[in-house]
């Protein structure tokens, strides 16, 4: 499928999604959000894709939601735009395969929010993060008020959102917003290496781990541990559990089949 603002590639079991509107620093307009929704459909249906990488073309990952599109919106239209972004980002967050954000540059507003809907964030030293919305007279609208506090704690989230400060990758790493900071020339290599490492494990088990962590984080500890036991038990109905354990005992390489 061809897209106007997104380039979709596949490398082995890895789906690579590149935001490709570099003249507007990959700002998210509703057209791009709808394209991303379609990309998620493709990723979801493709059983050969075990992990996904998101990145941006040019000097930005994503410099936010598209300000020129938002400028003239009325309240109902603004709400609909927020609902669209939240719906698409939530689909990514709950996609049944891990998603890595390879953050090459600006990740501001909706860009920072998109990265937070991913499972892992690897950033170039050139990347910059922030939620500058209040400076535009709006609140973060694609999950920023919710996911930032959950990731870095209420204290830092409030500081970042109220001040609209832009921080460097190193500070983002120090406050626990991202997993890793690397040199720009090795960013994709690092993301690919991590994706390959994830793909070498049993995809069903990885998928169940993602679900258990995401759902468990919203539950009380007893319900969460019950959920974990169910996921753990379910693994024993899979081919990959038999194969993984057999291969270990027979001291040979494993051959997972995602089933
Ligand atoms: N929306 C629309 N266009 C954008 C954009 C955005 N978020 N960010 C950048 N652009 C456009 C610029 O208007 C400019 O277009 P022209 O060449 O046609 O003038 C082009 O991208 C290049 O940008 P700059 O010339 O500004 O590049 P710079 O290197 O000087 O500055 C920057 C880079 C600091 C990221 C600056 O572009 C900037 O501050 N951008 C806006 C960041 C922002 O406020 N993001 C939050 C948006 S609101 C939001 O995301 C709401 C939400 O939560 C859903």
Boltz pocket constraint, residues with backbone or C-beta under 6 A from the ligand:
constraints:
  - pocket:
      binder: B
      contacts: [[A, 22], [A, 23], [A, 24], [A, 25], [A, 27], [A, 28], [A, 63], [A, 64], [A, 65], [A, 66], [A, 67], [A, 68], [A, 85], [A, 106], [A, 108], [A, 109], [A, 110], [A, 111], [A, 113], [A, 132], [A, 133], [A, 136], [A, 138], [A, 139], [A, 140], [A, 141], [A, 142], [A, 144]]
      max_distance: 6.0
